[in-house]
């Protein structure tokens, strides 16, 4: 890998990685009621993992994924997304019909729905799939550089 070992890249990525993940979660939660959500948040998380892999190597970046593996992260995301539609079937409604409720918190209220579970699943799926693919490509590039 052409970038591994660069001091400036390592310094920046170690600090930006956590910030990028926080921003990705904010985008995930913001998309619950506004544009954004799981897909864009997952892209930001994947970009953070890719930057970390470029600075420190794909193996370390893979260990930073939920459950220490991009594949597990992606599979869990798919399972959560599929499961988010099941409660509608129990109520006799169409699959992926999401119930909404309002949580009153004194001065303000919070809209809650199973859409957030769907978005969380998409977030984990995108992060695991795209991040894992990029890590594999970076590992291939590193192995070609060593040959």
C-alpha positions as CSV (number, residue, x, y, z in Angstrom):
1,X,0.0,0.0,0.0
2,X,1.5,3.3,-1.1
3,X,0.2,5.3,1.8
4,X,0.9,3.0,4.8
5,X,3.4,4.5,7.2
6,X,2.9,8.1,6.2
7,X,3.1,10.0,9.5
8,X,0.8,12.9,8.5
9,X,-1.9,10.4,7.2
10,X,-1.7,8.4,10.4
11,X,-2.1,11.4,12.6
12,X,-5.0,12.8,10.7
13,X,-6.8,9.5,10.3
14,X,-6.5,8.5,13.9
15,X,-8.3,11.7,14.9
16,X,-10.8,11.9,12.0
17,X,-11.9,8.3,12.3
18,X,-13.9,8.8,15.5
19,X,-15.3,12.1,14.3
20,X,-16.4,10.6,11.0
21,X,-18.2,7.8,12.8
22,X,-19.9,10.3,15.1
23,X,-21.0,12.3,12.0
24,X,-22.2,9.1,10.4
25,X,-24.4,8.2,13.4
26,X,-25.8,11.8,13.4
27,X,-26.7,11.4,9.7
28,X,-28.3,8.1,10.5
29,X,-30.5,9.6,13.2
30,X,-31.2,12.8,11.3
31,X,-32.5,10.7,8.4
32,X,-35.1,9.2,10.6
33,X,-37.3,12.2,9.8
34,X,-35.4,14.1,7.1
35,X,-33.2,13.3,4.1
36,X,-30.1,11.3,5.0
37,X,-30.4,8.1,7.0
38,X,-28.9,4.7,6.8
39,X,-27.4,4.7,3.3
40,X,-25.6,8.1,3.5
41,X,-24.5,7.4,7.1
42,X,-23.2,4.0,6.0
43,X,-21.2,5.6,3.2
44,X,-19.6,8.0,5.7
45,X,-18.7,5.2,8.1
46,X,-17.3,3.2,5.1
47,X,-15.2,6.2,4.1
48,X,-13.8,6.4,7.7
49,X,-12.9,2.7,7.6
50,X,-11.2,3.1,4.2
51,X,-9.2,6.1,5.4
52,X,-8.1,4.1,8.5
53,X,-7.1,1.2,6.3
54,X,-5.0,3.4,4.1
55,X,-3.2,4.8,7.1
56,X,-2.8,1.7,9.3
57,X,-3.6,-1.3,7.1
58,X,-6.8,-3.2,6.3
59,X,-6.4,-5.7,9.1
60,X,-6.6,-3.0,11.8
61,X,-9.5,-1.3,10.0
62,X,-11.4,-4.6,9.8
63,X,-11.0,-5.1,13.6
64,X,-12.7,-1.7,14.1
65,X,-15.9,-2.8,12.5
66,X,-18.8,-3.9,14.7
67,X,-18.2,-7.5,15.7
68,X,-14.6,-7.1,14.3
69,X,-15.6,-8.1,10.8
70,X,-17.2,-6.3,7.8
71,X,-19.1,-9.4,6.7
72,X,-20.7,-9.8,10.1
73,X,-21.6,-6.1,10.1
74,X,-23.3,-6.4,6.7
75,X,-25.1,-9.6,7.5
76,X,-26.4,-8.1,10.8
77,X,-27.6,-5.1,8.9
78,X,-29.6,-7.2,6.4
79,X,-31.2,-9.2,9.3
80,X,-32.2,-6.0,11.1
81,X,-33.6,-4.5,7.9
82,X,-35.7,-7.6,7.2
83,X,-36.8,-7.9,10.8
84,X,-38.0,-4.2,10.9
85,X,-40.9,-5.1,8.6
86,X,-42.2,-8.1,10.6
87,X,-44.3,-6.2,13.2
88,X,-46.6,-5.0,10.4
89,X,-47.3,-8.6,9.5
90,X,-48.3,-9.3,13.1
91,X,-50.8,-6.4,12.9
92,X,-52.2,-7.7,9.6
93,X,-50.7,-4.8,7.6
94,X,-48.4,-4.9,4.6
95,X,-44.8,-5.8,5.1
96,X,-42.6,-2.8,6.0
97,X,-45.6,-0.7,7.1
98,X,-44.0,1.1,10.0
99,X,-45.9,2.2,13.0
100,X,-45.4,5.7,14.4
101,X,-45.8,7.0,17.9
102,X,-44.9,10.2,19.7
103,X,-42.9,10.4,22.9
104,X,-43.7,13.5,24.9
105,X,-40.6,14.8,26.7
106,X,-41.9,17.9,28.5
107,X,-40.9,20.8,26.3
108,X,-40.5,18.8,23.1
109,X,-41.7,15.6,21.7
110,X,-39.8,12.8,19.7
111,X,-41.4,10.9,16.9
112,X,-40.6,7.2,17.1
113,X,-41.0,4.5,14.4
114,X,-39.6,1.2,13.4
115,X,-38.2,3.1,10.4
116,X,-35.2,3.8,12.6
117,X,-34.5,0.0,12.8
118,X,-34.8,-0.2,9.0
119,X,-32.3,2.7,8.7
120,X,-29.9,1.1,11.2
121,X,-30.0,-2.1,9.2
122,X,-29.2,-0.2,6.0
123,X,-26.4,1.7,7.8
124,X,-24.7,-1.5,9.0
125,X,-25.2,-3.3,5.6
126,X,-23.7,-0.4,3.6
127,X,-20.8,0.0,6.0
128,X,-20.1,-3.7,6.1
129,X,-20.5,-4.3,2.3
130,X,-18.7,-1.2,0.9
131,X,-16.1,-1.0,3.7
132,X,-15.4,-4.7,3.5
133,X,-15.0,-4.6,-0.3
134,X,-12.7,-1.6,-0.1
135,X,-10.6,-3.4,2.6
136,X,-10.3,-6.4,0.4
137,X,-9.2,-4.3,-2.6
138,X,-6.6,-2.5,-0.4
139,X,-5.2,-5.9,0.8
140,X,-4.9,-7.0,-2.9
141,X,-3.1,-3.8,-3.7
142,X,-0.8,-4.3,-0.7
143,X,0.0,-7.9,-1.8
144,X,0.8,-6.7,-5.3
145,X,3.1,-4.0,-4.0
146,X,5.0,-6.7,-2.0
147,X,5.4,-9.0,-5.0
